[in-house]
């Protein structure tokens, strides 16, 4: 029988993952990372053709500025 104020271990785990951030990712030299663009709840992020063109322009400037490869 549970005493007042006790929660089951399953509830404690759910609470932990809701409030604790995930640990930082390891940052490896020459690492390969998967990046994607997606809006919240998979909503559209480029509403006009110009939005996508502006994103590509910013991306290409970043590729020139930093030593990274894009596949």
C-alpha positions as a printed Julia matrix, in Angstrom:
71×3 Matrix{Float64}:
  0.0    0.0     0.0
  1.37   3.41   -0.95
  1.79   6.07    1.66
  0.62   9.57    1.03
  3.12  11.54   -1.1
  4.67   8.52   -2.8
  4.63   8.06   -6.56
  5.34   4.97   -8.55
  8.72   4.63  -10.25
  7.07   4.89  -13.68
  5.59   8.28  -12.82
  8.96   9.44  -11.49
 10.65   8.45  -14.78
  8.06  10.33  -16.84
  8.57  13.42  -14.68
 12.37  13.19  -14.99
 12.3   13.12  -18.8
  9.77  15.97  -18.95
 11.89  18.41  -16.93
 15.5   17.34  -17.46
 17.28  18.36  -20.68
 19.02  15.69  -22.66
 22.8   15.43  -22.2
 24.91  17.37  -24.71
 26.02  15.55  -27.83
 29.64  14.61  -28.31
 31.35  17.02  -30.69
 33.73  15.0   -32.86
 36.3   16.33  -35.3
 35.38  15.21  -38.82
 32.02  14.03  -37.49
 29.05  13.47  -39.76
 25.81  15.1   -38.61
 22.28  14.79  -39.93
 20.47  18.12  -39.96
 16.99  18.85  -41.26
 14.5   21.67  -41.42
 11.03  21.09  -40.09
  8.55  23.39  -38.44
  6.82  22.7   -35.15
  4.26  19.94  -35.6
  5.67  19.54  -39.12
  4.22  22.86  -40.17
  5.4   24.64  -43.31
  8.52  26.75  -42.82
  8.87  28.2   -46.33
  5.66  29.98  -47.29
  6.9   31.79  -50.4
  9.45  30.87  -53.06
 11.59  33.78  -51.84
 11.74  32.28  -48.32
 13.44  29.14  -49.6
 15.8   31.16  -51.81
 16.78  33.32  -48.8
 17.46  30.18  -46.74
 19.69  28.76  -49.48
 21.57  32.08  -49.69
 22.24  32.11  -45.93
 23.27  28.46  -46.05
 25.73  29.05  -48.89
 27.25  32.03  -47.02
 27.74  29.83  -43.96
 29.41  27.14  -46.06
 31.88  29.69  -47.42
 32.57  31.16  -43.99
 33.09  27.91  -42.07
 35.06  24.84  -43.03
 32.2   22.35  -43.37
 30.95  20.1   -46.14
 27.33  19.75  -47.12
 26.16  16.52  -48.76
